Amino acid sequence: MIQNIVSLLYFFLPAYFANMTPPFLKKLNLFSSLARPIDGNKTFRGKPILGSHKTWRGAIFSFLVVFFVCFFQFLLFSFPFFQKISLVDYSRFFLKISFLMGLGTVSGDLFFAFLKRRLDLPPGAPFLPFDQTNYVIGNFIFLEPFFSFGFFFWLELFVLTFFLHAIFNRLGYLLKIHNAKW
């Protein structure tokens, strides 16, 4: 059971780091020229499409972080310990997994931002459990057709991510990185 949790965490590490990237970039005011809304402040049926907080900076750097963390996993895959805990063969699938996980992470976040705007929920308002797991759902959509991990794999990852996200968001809130506790 412990190895299973470690393997799940290790597998999803690129998405976890990518999900943490936008708040840190915003807090440190890095790459501010890219801090422009993806939706260009346009509306759909009188409501913002995504909202001003979904920026090119966040999307681009989230995608890049997934790539670099997957590349690091690719380098570590030559060591027996990392082969044992890896759920994919990074020596064969590094580019595929990094591309699909980048798409899944970013698109999951953007899709649920779109839904929140349709439901008149402002940025930062709770949208449980999707605020915590939107990138798991996005990755399920993009990765499952190619890797066939199975329903229970994604369910375990969903539950694990929900609790981890809640803990780290609370920590981010206390460190004044996030504006919301959830």
C-alpha positions in Angstrom: 0.0 0.0 0.0 2.8 2.5 0.8 4.6 1.7 -2.4 1.3 2.3 -4.3 0.9 5.7 -2.7 4.6 6.6 -3.4 4.2 5.5 -7.0 1.0 7.5 -7.4 2.6 10.6 -5.9 5.8 10.1 -8.0 3.7 9.7 -11.2 1.7 12.8 -10.6 4.6 14.9 -9.3 4.8 16.9 -12.6 1.1 17.9 -12.3 1.5 18.8 -8.6 4.4 21.1 -9.3 2.6 22.6 -12.3 -0.4 23.3 -10.3 1.7 25.2 -7.7 3.5 27.2 -10.3 1.0 30.0 -11.2 0.6 31.2 -7.6 4.3 31.3 -7.0 4.9 33.2 -10.3 2.2 35.7 -9.3 3.5 36.1 -5.8 7.1 36.7 -7.0 5.8 38.9 -9.9 7.8 36.9 -12.4 7.2 37.1 -16.2 4.5 39.7 -15.6 4.3 40.4 -19.4 2.6 37.1 -19.7 0.1 37.8 -16.9 -2.6 38.5 -19.4 -5.9 36.7 -19.4 -6.2 33.8 -21.7 -9.7 34.8 -22.6 -8.7 38.3 -23.4 -11.3 39.6 -20.9 -14.0 38.4 -23.3 -17.4 37.2 -22.1 -19.8 34.3 -23.0 -23.4 35.0 -22.4 -22.6 38.0 -20.2 -20.1 36.2 -18.0 -16.3 36.0 -18.2 -15.1 33.0 -20.2 -12.4 32.0 -17.8 -11.7 35.1 -15.7 -8.8 37.5 -15.5 -6.8 35.2 -13.2 -6.4 32.5 -15.8 -3.3 33.9 -17.6 -0.9 32.9 -20.3 1.8 33.0 -17.7 0.1 30.3 -15.6 -0.7 28.1 -18.6 2.7 28.3 -20.3 4.7 27.8 -17.2 2.5 25.0 -15.9 3.1 23.2 -19.2 6.8 23.8 -19.0 7.0 22.6 -15.4 5.3 19.4 -16.3 7.9 18.9 -19.1 10.9 19.6 -16.8 9.7 17.4 -14.0 9.0 14.6 -16.5 12.5 15.1 -17.9 13.9 14.8 -14.4 11.9 11.6 -14.0 13.3 10.4 -17.3 16.9 11.0 -15.9 16.1 9.2 -12.7 14.6 6.2 -14.5 18.1 4.7 -14.9 18.2 4.0 -11.2 16.6 0.8 -9.9 14.7 2.6 -7.1 13.0 4.9 -9.5 12.2 2.1 -12.0 10.5 0.3 -9.1 8.2 3.2 -8.1 7.6 4.4 -11.7 4.2 3.6 -13.2 5.4 4.3 -16.7 8.7 3.7 -18.5 10.0 7.2 -18.8 12.8 6.0 -21.0 10.2 5.2 -23.7 7.3 7.5 -22.9 8.9 10.7 -21.6 7.8 13.0 -24.4 4.3 11.4 -24.7 3.6 11.6 -20.9 5.0 15.1 -20.5 3.0 16.4 -23.5 -0.3 14.7 -22.4 0.1 15.5 -18.7 0.8 19.2 -19.6 -2.4 19.3 -21.7 -4.4 17.5 -19.0 -3.2 19.7 -16.2 -3.8 23.0 -18.0 -7.0 22.0 -19.7 -8.5 20.5 -16.5 -7.9 23.8 -14.7 -9.2 25.9 -17.5 -12.3 23.8 -18.1 -13.4 24.0 -14.4 -12.7 27.8 -14.4 -15.1 28.0 -17.3 -17.7 26.0 -15.3 -17.2 28.2 -12.3 -17.9 31.3 -14.3 -21.1 29.7 -15.7 -22.2 29.0 -12.1 -21.5 32.7 -11.2 -18.7 31.6 -8.8 -16.0 34.2 -8.5 -12.3 33.3 -8.6 -11.3 31.9 -5.3 -14.8 30.8 -4.3 -15.0 27.1 -3.2 -16.0 24.6 -5.9 -15.5 21.3 -4.0 -14.1 18.9 -5.0 -13.1 20.3 -8.4 -10.8 23.1 -7.2 -8.6 20.4 -5.7 -8.9 17.8 -8.4 -9.5 19.5 -11.8 -6.1 18.6 -13.1 -6.7 14.9 -12.1 -9.8 14.9 -14.2 -8.0 16.7 -17.1 -5.2 14.1 -16.9 -7.6 11.2 -16.9 -9.1 12.5 -20.1 -5.8 12.9 -21.9 -3.7 10.0 -20.4 -6.2 7.2 -20.0 -6.8 6.5 -23.7 -3.0 6.0 -24.2 -1.9 4.3 -21.0 -5.1 2.5 -19.7 -4.4 2.9 -16.0 -7.9 2.0 -15.2 -10.8 3.5 -13.2 -9.5 2.6 -9.7 -6.1 4.1 -10.5 -7.7 7.5 -11.2 -10.1 7.2 -8.2 -7.1 6.6 -5.9 -5.3 9.6 -7.4 -8.4 11.7 -7.2 -8.9 11.0 -3.5 -5.2 11.3 -2.7 -4.9 14.6 -4.6 -8.0 16.0 -2.9 -6.5 15.6 0.5 -3.0 16.7 -0.5 -4.4 19.8 -2.3 -6.4 20.8 0.7 -3.4 20.5 3.0 -1.1 22.4 0.6 -3.7 25.1 -0.1 -4.1 25.7 3.6 -0.3 26.0 3.9 -0.3 28.4 0.9 -3.0 30.4 2.5 -1.0 30.7 5.8 2.1 31.7 3.8 0.0 34.3 1.9 0.6 32.6 -1.4 -3.0 31.8 -1.9 -6.0 34.1 -1.2 -8.3 31.2 -0.4 -8.0 28.3 2.1 -9.4 25.8 -0.3 
